[in-house]
Amino acid sequence: MEKKYILDKETAKLKIRRLAFEIAERNYNEHLLFFAGISNSGMVVAKLLAEQVVKISNIHVELLEVTMDKRNPEKVFVDRGIGLNHESVIVIDDVSNSGRTMLYALKPFLDYQPKKIQTLVMVERTHKAFPVQPDYVGLSVATTLEEHIYVELNNDEVTGAYLV
């Protein structure tokens, strides 16, 4: 399969930084945000964003990890059982292909009464099967229904994204 790169390492760093500024701007009155990274790639993006948000604002960030079987997502877990009532949560993933993973990742947070839940993806595909529109998007790409987007990682760093 031929990879059509849509994002390189340097551009990914710039997107992370821009997203961090957007988060800080939209949440300027928050002292604490919970970044819930979806296992593996989403968690890497969440860590990179947390580093940037802490550098540029007075917002403290707590990381949570959301785990699920993406092929069979009925059971979704958050790594720490902490109270999220009246807290602000941003659920983070690397890419939104159909919207399904993000939709199911929201499930455990509905057991609480958070102040607000926002969603973020590094790369978004414009054709979705599920009604999820991320609040923050690093890059939005128009694709065919057959194409999928993959984000490449290396040593906790986003090194690129491509279409297949």
C-alpha positions in Angstrom: 0.0 0.0 0.0 1.2 3.4 -0.9 1.4 5.9 2.0 0.3 9.5 1.1 1.8 11.6 3.8 -0.3 14.5 5.0 1.7 15.5 8.1 5.4 15.4 8.9 7.3 15.6 12.2 7.8 19.4 12.2 4.3 20.2 11.2 3.0 17.8 13.9 5.0 19.7 16.5 3.5 23.0 15.3 0.0 21.5 15.4 0.5 20.3 18.9 1.6 23.7 20.0 -1.3 25.4 18.2 -3.8 23.0 19.9 -2.2 23.7 23.3 -2.9 27.4 22.7 -6.5 26.7 21.7 -7.0 24.6 24.8 -5.5 27.3 27.1 -7.6 30.0 25.4 -10.9 28.1 25.6 -10.2 27.0 29.2 -8.5 30.2 30.6 -10.7 30.1 33.7 -9.8 26.5 34.6 -7.2 25.7 37.2 -7.2 22.0 36.4 -8.0 19.9 33.2 -8.1 16.2 32.9 -6.6 15.0 29.6 -8.0 11.5 28.9 -5.8 9.9 26.2 -7.2 6.9 24.3 -4.7 4.1 24.7 -1.4 4.1 22.8 -1.5 6.9 20.2 -4.1 9.1 21.9 -2.1 8.9 25.1 1.1 10.1 23.4 -0.8 13.1 21.9 -2.3 13.8 25.4 1.2 13.8 27.0 2.6 16.1 24.3 -0.3 18.5 24.7 -0.1 18.5 28.5 3.6 19.5 28.4 2.7 22.4 26.1 -0.4 23.6 28.1 1.6 23.6 31.3 4.4 25.7 29.7 2.1 28.3 28.3 -0.6 28.7 31.0 -1.4 28.4 34.7 -3.5 25.3 34.0 -2.6 22.1 35.8 -3.1 19.0 33.7 -3.8 15.5 35.0 -3.5 12.6 32.6 -5.9 9.7 32.4 -5.7 6.7 30.1 -8.8 5.3 28.4 -8.5 1.7 27.3 -10.8 -0.3 25.1 -10.8 -2.9 22.4 -11.4 -0.7 19.4 -12.9 -3.5 17.4 -15.4 -4.4 20.2 -15.7 -1.3 22.4 -18.5 -2.2 24.7 -16.1 -2.2 27.7 -14.2 1.1 28.2 -12.0 1.7 31.2 -10.2 4.7 32.7 -7.0 3.9 34.4 -7.7 5.8 37.6 -10.9 5.8 39.5 -11.0 9.4 40.5 -14.1 11.6 40.9 -14.6 13.8 37.9 -17.7 15.5 39.2 -17.6 19.2 38.3 -14.3 18.8 36.5 -13.3 19.6 32.9 -12.2 16.7 30.7 -10.7 16.6 27.3 -10.8 13.2 25.6 -7.9 12.9 23.2 -7.1 10.6 20.3 -4.6 10.6 17.4 -7.1 10.2 14.6 -10.8 10.2 14.0 -11.6 7.9 11.1 -15.3 7.0 11.7 -15.8 8.7 15.1 -16.7 5.3 16.7 -13.7 5.2 19.1 -14.2 8.7 20.3 -17.9 8.1 20.9 -17.3 5.0 23.0 -14.4 6.7 24.8 -16.9 9.2 26.2 -18.9 6.4 27.9 -17.1 6.1 31.3 -17.2 9.9 31.8 -21.0 9.8 31.7 -21.0 8.0 35.1 -19.9 11.3 36.6 -21.2 14.8 36.3 -18.3 16.7 34.7 -18.4 20.4 34.3 -17.7 19.9 30.6 -16.3 17.3 28.2 -14.4 18.3 25.1 -12.8 16.2 22.4 -9.5 16.5 20.5 -8.0 14.7 17.6 -4.7 15.3 15.9 -6.0 14.4 12.5 -9.7 14.2 11.5 -11.3 12.6 8.5 -14.3 14.5 7.2 -16.3 11.4 6.4 -17.6 9.8 9.6 -20.1 7.1 10.4 -20.7 8.3 14.0 -21.9 11.8 15.0 -18.8 13.0 16.7 -17.4 16.4 15.8 -14.2 17.1 17.8 -13.8 20.4 19.6 -10.2 20.6 18.7 -8.6 19.4 15.4 -5.0 19.5 14.4 -5.6 18.7 10.7 -8.9 18.0 8.9 -8.6 15.9 5.7 -11.3 15.2 3.1 -11.0 11.5 2.2 -12.9 8.9 0.3 -14.8 6.3 2.3 -12.2 3.7 1.5 -9.2 5.7 2.7 -8.0 5.6 6.3 -5.6 7.9 8.2 -2.8 6.6 10.3 -0.6 8.6 12.7 3.0 7.5 13.1 4.7 7.6 16.5 8.3 7.0 17.5 9.6 7.4 21.1 6.5 9.3 22.4 6.7 11.7 19.5 4.4 12.2 16.5 6.5 11.7 13.4 3.9 11.9 10.7 0.5 11.0 9.4 -0.5 9.4 6.2 -3.5 8.2 4.1 -3.9 4.6 2.9 
